[in-house]
Amino acid sequence: MISKLFNKYSRSQVQIWLKEGAVSVNGQVVKANYKVKEKDELVIVAPEPEVLVIEAQELPLEIIYEDEAVAVVNKPQGMVVHPSAGHPNGTLVNALMYYVKDLSTINGVVRPGIVHRIDKDTSGLLMVAKNDQAHESLAKQLKDKTSLRKYVALVHGVIPHDKGTITAPIGRSTLNRKIQTVREDGKSAVTHFKVVERFDDFTLVELTLETGRTHQIRVHMKYIGYPLAGDPVYGPKKTLKGKGQFLHAKLLGFTHPVTGQQMVFEAPLPEVFEKTLEKLRKNVAI
C-alpha cells in the first residue's frame, strides 16, 4: 500500500526528504532506516520546488538553419543542452532564448524548443522546434525512427570488421545510478557502426542510431570492447587528450513539419577532433 501511495515520487527524491527531516511517522521525524508498521501515519512535508529563472544569454552558437518552424544548431563541445540544478545558465537553451525568439513549449520552461539532446561533451547537430506543432512532428519522427542521426567517434582499439550492429538493452546501473549499462531488463537499444579509418591503436567509426537511449553510443562501444577515446565515464583512464569524449553528431536529417521536404544537414568535426586525427595519421605522439 505504501509503495502505491508514494510511487509518484522517485526513490532519490524521498531519500533527500528523509535527510532534510521532511518525513515524519506518527508526528515524529524519522530516518531512512525506520521500518514502517501497520497503521503508521506517514507525512511528507515537501518543500516548494525551486523555480528556475531561465535567462536569455548571448553565447557562442552556430545556427545552421532556421525558418518559421524549425532551427538546426551545431552545439559546441562542453555546452549543456538545458538548465538544471547544477547548470542554471550557460546552456544551449539560454543561447536559444537569445537568438531564436519563438520556441515550442511542450517540454516546459526549462527545455523550450528541445526535441532531443546530446551529452555536454558531445558536439554536433540538434534540431529545435519553434512551435508546438513542429515539436510534435519532430518528436514523432524520432519515435518512429524515421529521422536520420549519424555520429562520428574515435574509439580505443582496432576494430577488425568493417561494419556491425549492436543490439543490447540499456538501463541505469544498479552500482552507480549516474551511469548507464547494458542489462537484460533495460530498454531496447540498437546502434549501427561502420569503420571509417584505422590507426595503430584507435579506430574512427561512423555510427547510426535506431534508438536514442541515454549515453547509447558510449555504452554500446564500451560493451563490445572499443570505448570512446577521451570518455571520462565509460573509457579508460589512459586516453587521448581532449575536452571529453571524441564524439560528434555529424549528420542530421528529418522531414520538415510544415513543407514535408526532406532536410539533411552536416557539420564538420570540431578543431580538436580534426587535429587529433591528423596526428594519428602522422603517427605523432599525442
N, C-alpha and C positions, 0 to 999 in steps of 0.2 A: 504493500500500500504506500509506504513512504517513497519508494522509488518512483511510483506513478505520480505522486504529489509534486516531486521536485525534478522530474525529468526534463523540464523546460530550461533548467539551469545546467551549465557544464560542470563537470567534476572540479575543474580548476577554479571556477568561479566560487563554488561552495567552499573550497579549501581556503580561498582568500578571505571569504566572510568569516570563517572559523577563526583564522589568525587575527582578524580585526575585532573579534568579540561580538560579531553581529548575529551569532546564532545562540539561542537560548532554549533550554528544555525545562518546562515547568517553572519558568521565571528565573532560572539560573543560567548564566553564560557557561557554555561547555567547550571542551577541547575536541579535537578531531578523533581522539581515541574513545570517546564516550559511546557506550553500547546502548542503543535505543531499546526501551522496554515497551511492552504493550500499554496503551493508554497514555503514554507520554505526549505532552503537548509541545510541539516544535514550533518555534517562531524565528523567522529571519527578518531582521530589520535592515533591509538592503539600502545602502546609501544611494543618494541620487547620482546617476551616471554623469561622468564628466562630459561637458559639452565641448566638442572640438570646434574651434572657430577657424575655418579654412580661409586663408588669405591668398589673394592673387599675388604671385611673385614673378618678377622679371628675371627668369633663369634662362641659361643657355638651352635652347630647344630647337631641333631641326624638324620643321613641319614639311613632310614630303609632298603631301597633297591635302587640299581642303575644298569642300563645296558646302552647299546648304544643309547636307545631311550627315556627311562623314568627314573625318580627318584621318590622316595616317602620319604617325610621328616616328622618328628614329631615336629611341631612348638611349642616352649615353650610359656607359657602364658606371656603376656607383650611385645611380639615382633610384630611389624607392618609387614605386608606382603611385601609391596613395598614402595619405597621412594615417598614422596610428599613434598609440601612446608613446612609443619610442621615437617616432619620426613625425612630429607635428607640422613640420614645414620642410621646404627644400625638395618636395616631391614632384613627380610628373603632374599630379592634379593641381598643385599650386601654380605650376607653369601654364597648364592648360587654361586655368581660370584667368590668366593674364592675357594670353594670346588668342584663345578661342572663346568668344563671348557666349555662345549658346552650347549647352551640354545636356545630355539626357539626364533624367532624374531617377531612373529605375533603381539604381544601386544606392540611393540616398545621398546625403550631403557630403559624406566622406569620399565617395567614389563617383562623382559626376562624370558621365561620359565613358567610364571604364567598362569595356566589354570583356576583356581578358587581360591577364597580367604576365609579366616575366620577372624573374628574380632581380634583386637590386644589382648584382654584379654581372648580370646577363645584359648585353647590349642588343639593340635592333628594333625591328618594326612592330608597332602596335596599331590596331585600328581603334578609332574613337568615334562614339556616336554623339551627334549633335542634337538629337531629339529622341523621344521615347519610341517612336515608330521605327526609326533606323536601328535603335538599340535592340528591339525585339527581333528584327530581321537578322542582324549580325549574330546575335546570341543563338538563334535557331540554326544558323549555318554552322556554328561551332558544334552545337549539339548533334546535328545531323551529319557531321563530318564532311561537309561539302566545301568548307573553306580550305585554303592551302597555307600551310605553315612549314617552311623549310629552315633548318638551322645549320650552322657550321660549327664544328667543335674540334679542338685539338685534344687528343687523349693519350694517356700513357700506354706504352706497348705498341707492338707492330701487329696489326690485325691481318691474319693470313688470307682470309676470304674477302672477295671484292664487295659483297653486299650481304645483308641479312635482315631478319625481322625478330625483334624481341617482344615476346608476348608473356608478360609477367605482371600479376596484380600488385598494386601498390597501396600501402596503408601506413598509418602513423606507427612508428616504432614503439614497442612496449618498454624498451630500455631507456629511450630518450625521446620524450614527447615532442621535441623540437625538430626531429628529423623524420624522414620517410624511409620506408624499406619495402622490399618485396616480401609479401606474406600471402598465404593461401586465402585468407578472408578479406583481402584488400579489394579495391576497385579495379576493374579491368583496365589494362594499360597496354598500348601497342605502339612501338617505335620502329620505324624502318631506317636502316642506315646503309650508306654506300661509301666506300673508301675513295677519297679524292687524291691523296698523296701520302706516301710512306717515307719516314725518316729513320734514322738509326734506332731511336728509342721511342718514337712517337708516331701517331697516325692522324692525319687530317681527314675528318669524315663529314659527310652531309647527312642530315637526319630529317625525316619527315614524320610529323606527329599525326596519329589517328585519333588519339585521345589527349586530354590536357590535364593530367594529374600534377599535383604539386611536386616540383623537382624531378619530373618524369625522366628527362634525358640524363640527368646527373645520377639518379638512382639506377636506371637501366644499364648505363655504361659501366658503372661500378659492379653491378650484378654479373655481367659477362666477363669481368676481369680487365676492363680498359677504362679506368676512371678518368674524368676530365682533368687536364693539366690546370694547375692553379686553384683547384676547388678546395676551399678551406674546410669544408664539412665532409665531403664524400671522397676526397682524393688523398693521396699520400702526403706526408709532411715534406719529403724531398720532391720538389716540383719546380716548375718554371716560374721565374719572377714575373709578376704582373699585378693586376688590380683585382684579382679574383679569378673565377673560372674562365677559361678561354672558350666562351660560348656566345654565339651571335645569331640573332633571329634575322636571317639574310633575306628571305623571300616571304611575301605575304600576298595572298590572293583571296578575293571574295566577290560575290555578286552584289552590285550596287543596289541598296534597298529601295531606291526610287526609280532609276532608269532600267534596272535589270542587266546593265552592262557588266561584263567580266572585267574586274580590276586586278592588276598584278603589279606589285611594287618590289623593288630590290634595293638593298642598302649595302654599301661596301664595308669591308671589315674595318674595325677601329684601328688606329695607327699602331697601338701597342701590339695588337694581334698580328698585323701585317709585318711589322719589324721582326717579331719573334719567328715568323715563318721564313723570312729572308735569312736570318741567322742559322736556322736549322738546315736550310738548303745549302748554305755555305759551310756547314759543319763548324760554325763558330760557337765557342763556349758561351753559354748563357745561364 
